[in-house]
Amino acid sequence: MAPPSSSPGVRVVDRIRVSPPPPSNSAREPALPLTFFDVAWLFTGPVERLFFFRHPDPASVLPLLRSSLSVTLRRFYPLAGTIRPHPPFLCSYTPGADALTLVVAESDSPDDFDRLVARSPRDLAGIRPLVPQLPPPGEDGAFSLAAVQATVFPGRGICLGVSVHHAACDDTSTMHFVRTWAAACRLGLESDDGSEDAALPPPPVLYRSLVADPDDLRGKTLAGMARLAPPPPPQEEEEEEKAPMVMASFLLPRHQIDRIKEGAAAKSDAKPSSFVAASALAWVCLLKSGSSGVAGAGRSHMLFSAECRTRLTPPLPAEYFGNCLRPCFVEAATADLLSGETADGVAAAASAIRSAIREMEQGVLEGAEGWLGRVLSVLPERPMSVGGSPRHGVYETADFGWGRPARVEMVSVEKTPGTVALADSPEGDGGIELGVVLPTDAMDAFASCFADALGGATI
């Protein structure tokens, strides 16, 4: 076991290897093959979320968090395993050897809790120590798939960090895992003998054979990955200091979403969805913040992932565990997004996003062998991208027995500049929360655009 280490303001108390208990009624699959949906994420990284909960005695919940995590891993045992990024590309779990790491930490500044759960801009340097890091890869390149961290703020609350490598599964599956862990903790489960099955969410469906691949999209994707190298990171001047980054949350209430929809519908042929309305507003505000660096370009781009479980033929179960996403590509004239009032730009952005969705729905796997190349070709254009989704219900479903989270953050958006995280509203009013990471000056400009679009409302 690696010795505990610390970051400024956070002291690591323990690192615990949590293993899934033995299966109760059937043998486990020793390995799950990666599908063409999975392999495209092999060389990315983890999706990182933080769940903040108010609690008067947070240390008291640690034993139950650990035992209920073990109960949850009996169903989600692949998350305790590894992936070897070479043939035959398997997600494997070896009992007795593999385990998920639970980091237990304590904040040296409990009063920081209230600042961290605020919507106003927070220094990202104070948030990063709360994020669990995946263990380093093994000598054979095998990398762990998940890690969790419980950081105690004595007398104030607890932060649960969940990091899951994207090659293991998408956000739908990750939140299924979190919902199951939350339910097991809420019910006080310290062992899973099957008696509480009805009270827990349905178990994950682990049969990767459900993803049909008659055209060998997996082989074509892997071949494309071997041919295509990602663009090198932008060169920075050695003497130039990187601007400090801040994270802020912006609440888009239900009535404001409806107002954006009506405004967009008045300028097009149909009313956009809530997702489209929120994404369009974020796209325009990012451009106006100057953070994208493409305000002077003729065309602007946006990327987002579309859920495919219900769009495949035949459809996959909602509980299918793995990745089932495809990229959607949006393009619009920059002048259309920036000219006139903010509402005009949002309407133009919404129209472009809706067009991309309509095109995608005509053939959900159309052009799949070229998705990776197309993504890599768009990256130099610094597109806006969207992480998360309001339909995951991160506030509604992550109740570990202490009520709704005070704040949920997708911290991993900082790794891809121009990414905005979308979540359900913490108010439970059908609104949407946007999470953004930007330099301070750009954040001020984004907030100004957001407030202008909402008629002067602030974060």
Secondary structure, DSSP 8 states (H G I E B T S, - for coil): -----EETTEEEEEEEEE-----SSS---SEEE--HHHHTTTTS-EEEEEEEEE-SSGGGGHHHHHHHHHHHHHHSGGGGSEE-SSTT-EEE--TTT--EEEEEEEES-TTHHHHHTSSS-EEGGGTGGGS-------TT--EE-EEEEEEEETTTEEEEEEEEETTT--HHHHHHHHHHHHHHHHTT-SS--STTTTTS----B--GGGS--TT-HHHHHHHHHHH----------TTS----EEEEEEEE-HHHHHHHHHHHHTTSSS---HHHHHHHHHHHHHHHHT-SS-TTSSEEEEEEEEE-TTTSSS---TTB-S--EEEEEEEEEHHHHHSSSHHHHHHHHHHHHHHHHHHHHT-TTTTGGGHHHHHHHHGGG--EEEEE-GGG-HHHH--SSS-S-SEEEEGGGGGSTTEEEEEE-TT-SS-EEEEEEEEHHHHHHHHHHHHHHTTS---
